[in-house]
Amino acid sequence: MMPEVIMEIPSQHDQALVSVEGLTFYRGQRAIFRDLSLTIPKGKVTAIMGPSGIGKTTLLKLIGAQLTPERGQVMFDGQNLHALSRKGLYQARRRISMLFQSGALFTDMSVFDNVAFPLREHTKLAEPLIRRMVLMKLEAVGLRGAASLMPSELSGGMQRRAALARAIALEPELILYDEPFAGQDPISMGVLVKLIRELGSALNLTSVVVSHDVDEVMSIADQVYVIADGQVIGAGTPETIRQLDTPQLRQFLDGAPDGPVRFHHPAEAYLEELLTR
Ligand SMILES: Nc1ncnc2c1ncn2[C@@H]1O[C@H](COP(=O)(O)OP(=O)(O)OP(=O)(O)O)[C@@H](O)[C@H]1O
């Protein structure tokens, strides 16, 4: 059964930085996305939510051109990312930053050197300029005073902030956050929520936040997409999403383990599997 799709068309005033058009992507035989379309407005925070395993990280990797779709396209600032030459793709990727949950810091480098790393790798800037840029990024995340510390000397929340400073070192236009609040205590979560919002406005960043933390992500998103069963099942402002009342959305927003969206990963019949091996 196809889920009922509730869509609020993004405001005409919003210019799309990214538009995902008719995306289809398989893992083996399984369609993770079927004809998925959505737009990411420039300068705004877009949240992507959905049950575990639905493909949120996969979607970020498709948007960041780390994966290639079977059908459909990802338009980034008017360019079809997956049709670009190597050089074009390299240039586009420089404008996109991804902060994955696993995006750990280099443990053998100070916080300063971690943030300086992308600048030293990808630019030919002189050290005094790099230093200034690093200090500005560390100041923005409240860690300028921790520049000389090693990652092991930081709390989990501080590590996440240092990784965020590294992710914005090259001054990207688009930043993709994968579960930025996972494993954080409420105070660190609050700090990160505020930072994502404030950095977004201060740096005129376009942010995409994938998260299970409904309240946190809804508090900073301008626009929300809820994904289930390979498609968008709800789109709109956080207020709109909260008011929608389809069973799929309620299951997700209320945190129910099972409902129209399956808890089980697709599998062959249980009894059959138990009896045949
Ligand atoms: N490298 C891979 N090879 C094969 N299947 C994969 C691979 N990576 C992910 N998958 C499958 O693709 C599906 C989507 O994974 P993805 O990590 O994108 O989901 P998610 O919505 O981000 O999950 P979560 O919220 O739990 O992090 C899952 O069923 C997963 O098992």
PDBQT file of the ligand as one rigid body, heavy atoms in Angstrom, charges set to zero:
ROOT
HETATM    1  N1  LIG A 301      26.973  -0.284   2.498  1.00  0.00    +0.000 N 
HETATM    2  C1  LIG A 301      25.770  -0.854   2.535  1.00  0.00    +0.000 A 
HETATM    3  N2  LIG A 301      25.545  -2.000   1.867  1.00  0.00    +0.000 NA
HETATM    4  C2  LIG A 301      24.317  -2.586   1.879  1.00  0.00    +0.000 A 
HETATM    5  N3  LIG A 301      23.237  -2.085   2.546  1.00  0.00    +0.000 NA
HETATM    6  C3  LIG A 301      23.424  -0.955   3.212  1.00  0.00    +0.000 A 
HETATM    7  C4  LIG A 301      24.683  -0.279   3.257  1.00  0.00    +0.000 A 
HETATM    8  N4  LIG A 301      24.539   0.840   4.006  1.00  0.00    +0.000 NA
HETATM    9  C5  LIG A 301      23.256   0.855   4.418  1.00  0.00    +0.000 A 
HETATM   10  N5  LIG A 301      22.583  -0.213   3.951  1.00  0.00    +0.000 N 
HETATM   11  C6  LIG A 301      21.152  -0.508   4.155  1.00  0.00    +0.000 C 
HETATM   12  O1  LIG A 301      20.410   0.562   3.624  1.00  0.00    +0.000 OA
HETATM   13  C7  LIG A 301      19.310   0.872   4.485  1.00  0.00    +0.000 C 
HETATM   14  C8  LIG A 301      19.330   2.334   4.823  1.00  0.00    +0.000 C 
HETATM   15  O2  LIG A 301      20.467   2.608   5.642  1.00  0.00    +0.000 OA
HETATM   16  P1  LIG A 301      20.734   4.054   6.256  1.00  0.00    +0.000 P 
HETATM   17  O3  LIG A 301      21.932   3.951   7.117  1.00  0.00    +0.000 OA
HETATM   18  O4  LIG A 301      20.717   5.046   5.174  1.00  0.00    +0.000 OA
HETATM   19  O5  LIG A 301      19.435   4.255   7.162  1.00  0.00    +0.000 OA
HETATM   20  P2  LIG A 301      19.110   5.386   8.239  1.00  0.00    +0.000 P 
HETATM   21  O6  LIG A 301      17.705   5.808   8.001  1.00  0.00    +0.000 OA
HETATM   22  O7  LIG A 301      20.153   6.439   8.199  1.00  0.00    +0.000 OA
HETATM   23  O8  LIG A 301      19.223   4.547   9.571  1.00  0.00    +0.000 OA
HETATM   24  P3  LIG A 301      19.504   5.016  11.075  1.00  0.00    +0.000 P 
HETATM   25  O9  LIG A 301      18.456   6.051  11.373  1.00  0.00    +0.000 OA
HETATM   26  O10 LIG A 301      19.300   3.753  11.865  1.00  0.00    +0.000 OA
HETATM   27  O11 LIG A 301      20.894   5.544  11.120  1.00  0.00    +0.000 OA
HETATM   28  C9  LIG A 301      19.429  -0.042   5.685  1.00  0.00    +0.000 C 
HETATM   29  O12 LIG A 301      18.509  -1.076   5.519  1.00  0.00    +0.000 OA
HETATM   30  C10 LIG A 301      20.819  -0.558   5.639  1.00  0.00    +0.000 C 
HETATM   31  O13 LIG A 301      20.873  -1.866   6.128  1.00  0.00    +0.000 OA
ENDROOT
TORSDOF 0
